[in-house]
Amino acid sequence: MTMKWVEVGSIGDIPIRGARCVNTPEGRIAVFRTAEGQVFAIEDHCPHKGGPLSQGIVHGTAVTCPLHNWVISLETGKAQGADEGAVRTVPARIEGERLFIALGAAVEKAA
């Protein structure tokens, strides 16, 4: 399957240490911006109880789920610490001020 980069807005649309959701044919994707200006995109549901990760607290390259405080790596999609589970990651990039995510990418759910 060929990866297709889709523009989802401007980097200015996402506050530092915040997120924005995008509804795609592949599901609801949360796009995060770290304090260092990096962007990451992952599925917007915690592997624990399905909490909205986009409403969580971003710290470093992780997000804490607002429901039960699970910490999910934005880089790998894996739950941190003693928790087990993962969400799918989606490639994201910035070009100037424009923000893109890759759809149709052969990205696997973290094992």
TORFIDO-31046 format. One record per residue (C-alpha): z, x, y; residue number from 1. Coordinates in steps of 0.1 Angstrom, whole numbers. Example, Ala and Ser with C-alpha at 12.3 -4.5 7.8 and 13.67 -1.06 7.14 Angstrom:
2
<sekol><c3>78</c3><c1>123</c1><c2>-45</c2><k>1</k></sekol>
<sekol><c3>71</c3><c1>137</c1><c2>-11</c2><k>2</k></sekol>
END
This chain:
111
<sekol><c3>0</c3><c1>0</c1><c2>0</c2><k>1</k></sekol>
<sekol><c3>-9</c3><c1>13</c1><c2>34</c2><k>2</k></sekol>
<sekol><c3>17</c3><c1>16</c1><c2>61</c2><k>3</k></sekol>
<sekol><c3>9</c3><c1>-2</c1><c2>93</c2><k>4</k></sekol>
<sekol><c3>28</c3><c1>6</c1><c2>125</c2><k>5</k></sekol>
<sekol><c3>37</c3><c1>-25</c1><c2>145</c2><k>6</k></sekol>
<sekol><c3>49</c3><c1>-24</c1><c2>181</c2><k>7</k></sekol>
<sekol><c3>82</c3><c1>-43</c1><c2>184</c2><k>8</k></sekol>
<sekol><c3>90</c3><c1>-38</c1><c2>220</c2><k>9</k></sekol>
<sekol><c3>103</c3><c1>-11</c1><c2>243</c2><k>10</k></sekol>
<sekol><c3>131</c3><c1>13</c1><c2>237</c2><k>11</k></sekol>
<sekol><c3>147</c3><c1>-2</c1><c2>268</c2><k>12</k></sekol>
<sekol><c3>151</c3><c1>-35</c1><c2>250</c2><k>13</k></sekol>
<sekol><c3>178</c3><c1>-19</c1><c2>228</c2><k>14</k></sekol>
<sekol><c3>210</c3><c1>-9</c1><c2>244</c2><k>15</k></sekol>
<sekol><c3>225</c3><c1>25</c1><c2>235</c2><k>16</k></sekol>
<sekol><c3>247</c3><c1>20</c1><c2>204</c2><k>17</k></sekol>
<sekol><c3>231</c3><c1>-14</c1><c2>200</c2><k>18</k></sekol>
<sekol><c3>204</c3><c1>-33</c1><c2>180</c2><k>19</k></sekol>
<sekol><c3>176</c3><c1>-57</c1><c2>182</c2><k>20</k></sekol>
<sekol><c3>163</c3><c1>-79</c1><c2>154</c2><k>21</k></sekol>
<sekol><c3>127</c3><c1>-84</c1><c2>144</c2><k>22</k></sekol>
<sekol><c3>115</c3><c1>-111</c1><c2>121</c2><k>23</k></sekol>
<sekol><c3>87</c3><c1>-97</c1><c2>99</c2><k>24</k></sekol>
<sekol><c3>68</c3><c1>-108</c1><c2>68</c2><k>25</k></sekol>
<sekol><c3>90</c3><c1>-84</c1><c2>50</c2><k>26</k></sekol>
<sekol><c3>122</c3><c1>-100</c1><c2>62</c2><k>27</k></sekol>
<sekol><c3>146</c3><c1>-97</c1><c2>92</c2><k>28</k></sekol>
<sekol><c3>148</c3><c1>-60</c1><c2>103</c2><k>29</k></sekol>
<sekol><c3>174</c3><c1>-46</c1><c2>126</c2><k>30</k></sekol>
<sekol><c3>163</c3><c1>-18</c1><c2>149</c2><k>31</k></sekol>
<sekol><c3>192</c3><c1>4</c1><c2>161</c2><k>32</k></sekol>
<sekol><c3>195</c3><c1>29</c1><c2>189</c2><k>33</k></sekol>
<sekol><c3>222</c3><c1>56</c1><c2>187</c2><k>34</k></sekol>
<sekol><c3>241</c3><c1>72</c1><c2>215</c2><k>35</k></sekol>
<sekol><c3>217</c3><c1>102</c1><c2>211</c2><k>36</k></sekol>
<sekol><c3>186</c3><c1>80</c1><c2>215</c2><k>37</k></sekol>
<sekol><c3>175</c3><c1>80</c1><c2>179</c2><k>38</k></sekol>
<sekol><c3>161</c3><c1>48</c1><c2>164</c2><k>39</k></sekol>
<sekol><c3>165</c3><c1>35</c1><c2>129</c2><k>40</k></sekol>
<sekol><c3>154</c3><c1>3</c1><c2>112</c2><k>41</k></sekol>
<sekol><c3>171</c3><c1>-13</c1><c2>82</c2><k>42</k></sekol>
<sekol><c3>174</c3><c1>-48</c1><c2>67</c2><k>43</k></sekol>
<sekol><c3>197</c3><c1>-69</c1><c2>88</c2><k>44</k></sekol>
<sekol><c3>221</c3><c1>-79</c1><c2>60</c2><k>45</k></sekol>
<sekol><c3>251</c3><c1>-61</c1><c2>46</c2><k>46</k></sekol>
<sekol><c3>249</c3><c1>-55</c1><c2>9</c2><k>47</k></sekol>
<sekol><c3>284</c3><c1>-67</c1><c2>5</c2><k>48</k></sekol>
<sekol><c3>284</c3><c1>-103</c1><c2>17</c2><k>49</k></sekol>
<sekol><c3>252</c3><c1>-105</c1><c2>38</c2><k>50</k></sekol>
<sekol><c3>268</c3><c1>-99</c1><c2>72</c2><k>51</k></sekol>
<sekol><c3>245</c3><c1>-94</c1><c2>102</c2><k>52</k></sekol>
<sekol><c3>244</c3><c1>-56</c1><c2>106</c2><k>53</k></sekol>
<sekol><c3>226</c3><c1>-60</c1><c2>139</c2><k>54</k></sekol>
<sekol><c3>259</c3><c1>-74</c1><c2>153</c2><k>55</k></sekol>
<sekol><c3>279</c3><c1>-44</c1><c2>140</c2><k>56</k></sekol>
<sekol><c3>293</c3><c1>-14</c1><c2>158</c2><k>57</k></sekol>
<sekol><c3>270</c3><c1>17</c1><c2>159</c2><k>58</k></sekol>
<sekol><c3>287</c3><c1>50</c1><c2>156</c2><k>59</k></sekol>
<sekol><c3>268</c3><c1>83</c1><c2>150</c2><k>60</k></sekol>
<sekol><c3>241</c3><c1>74</c1><c2>126</c2><k>61</k></sekol>
<sekol><c3>260</c3><c1>45</c1><c2>109</c2><k>62</k></sekol>
<sekol><c3>268</c3><c1>9</c1><c2>116</c2><k>63</k></sekol>
<sekol><c3>299</c3><c1>-10</c1><c2>107</c2><k>64</k></sekol>
<sekol><c3>294</c3><c1>-45</c1><c2>94</c2><k>65</k></sekol>
<sekol><c3>312</c3><c1>-71</c1><c2>116</c2><k>66</k></sekol>
<sekol><c3>324</c3><c1>-92</c1><c2>87</c2><k>67</k></sekol>
<sekol><c3>343</c3><c1>-68</c1><c2>63</c2><k>68</k></sekol>
<sekol><c3>339</c3><c1>-34</c1><c2>80</c2><k>69</k></sekol>
<sekol><c3>316</c3><c1>-18</c1><c2>55</c2><k>70</k></sekol>
<sekol><c3>299</c3><c1>13</c1><c2>70</c2><k>71</k></sekol>
<sekol><c3>262</c3><c1>16</c1><c2>63</c2><k>72</k></sekol>
<sekol><c3>242</c3><c1>48</c1><c2>69</c2><k>73</k></sekol>
<sekol><c3>212</c3><c1>41</c1><c2>93</c2><k>74</k></sekol>
<sekol><c3>195</c3><c1>71</c1><c2>78</c2><k>75</k></sekol>
<sekol><c3>197</c3><c1>62</c1><c2>41</c2><k>76</k></sekol>
<sekol><c3>207</c3><c1>25</c1><c2>40</c2><k>77</k></sekol>
<sekol><c3>236</c3><c1>34</c1><c2>17</c2><k>78</k></sekol>
<sekol><c3>272</c3><c1>21</c1><c2>20</c2><k>79</k></sekol>
<sekol><c3>296</c3><c1>49</c1><c2>29</c2><k>80</k></sekol>
<sekol><c3>330</c3><c1>58</c1><c2>15</c2><k>81</k></sekol>
<sekol><c3>342</c3><c1>40</c1><c2>-17</c2><k>82</k></sekol>
<sekol><c3>319</c3><c1>10</c1><c2>-11</c2><k>83</k></sekol>
<sekol><c3>287</c3><c1>7</c1><c2>-32</c2><k>84</k></sekol>
<sekol><c3>254</c3><c1>-9</c1><c2>-22</c2><k>85</k></sekol>
<sekol><c3>224</c3><c1>-3</c1><c2>0</c2><k>86</k></sekol>
<sekol><c3>199</c3><c1>-19</c1><c2>22</c2><k>87</k></sekol>
<sekol><c3>162</c3><c1>-10</c1><c2>26</c2><k>88</k></sekol>
<sekol><c3>153</c3><c1>14</c1><c2>54</c2><k>89</k></sekol>
<sekol><c3>121</c3><c1>10</c1><c2>74</c2><k>90</k></sekol>
<sekol><c3>104</c3><c1>39</c1><c2>92</c2><k>91</k></sekol>
<sekol><c3>107</c3><c1>36</c1><c2>130</c2><k>92</k></sekol>
<sekol><c3>94</c3><c1>57</c1><c2>159</c2><k>93</k></sekol>
<sekol><c3>92</c3><c1>59</c1><c2>197</c2><k>94</k></sekol>
<sekol><c3>60</c3><c1>66</c1><c2>216</c2><k>95</k></sekol>
<sekol><c3>68</c3><c1>70</c1><c2>252</c2><k>96</k></sekol>
<sekol><c3>88</c3><c1>38</c1><c2>259</c2><k>97</k></sekol>
<sekol><c3>71</c3><c1>18</c1><c2>231</c2><k>98</k></sekol>
<sekol><c3>90</c3><c1>12</c1><c2>199</c2><k>99</k></sekol>
<sekol><c3>73</c3><c1>8</c1><c2>165</c2><k>100</k></sekol>
<sekol><c3>83</c3><c1>0</c1><c2>129</c2><k>101</k></sekol>
<sekol><c3>62</c3><c1>5</c1><c2>98</c2><k>102</k></sekol>
<sekol><c3>54</c3><c1>-25</c1><c2>77</c2><k>103</k></sekol>
<sekol><c3>38</c3><c1>-24</c1><c2>43</c2><k>104</k></sekol>
<sekol><c3>54</c3><c1>10</c1><c2>37</c2><k>105</k></sekol>
<sekol><c3>63</c3><c1>19</c1><c2>2</c2><k>106</k></sekol>
<sekol><c3>99</c3><c1>23</c1><c2>11</c2><k>107</k></sekol>
<sekol><c3>124</c3><c1>18</c1><c2>-16</c2><k>108</k></sekol>
<sekol><c3>159</c3><c1>3</c1><c2>-14</c2><k>109</k></sekol>
<sekol><c3>183</c3><c1>32</c1><c2>-15</c2><k>110</k></sekol>
<sekol><c3>196</c3><c1>38</c1><c2>-50</c2><k>111</k></sekol>
END
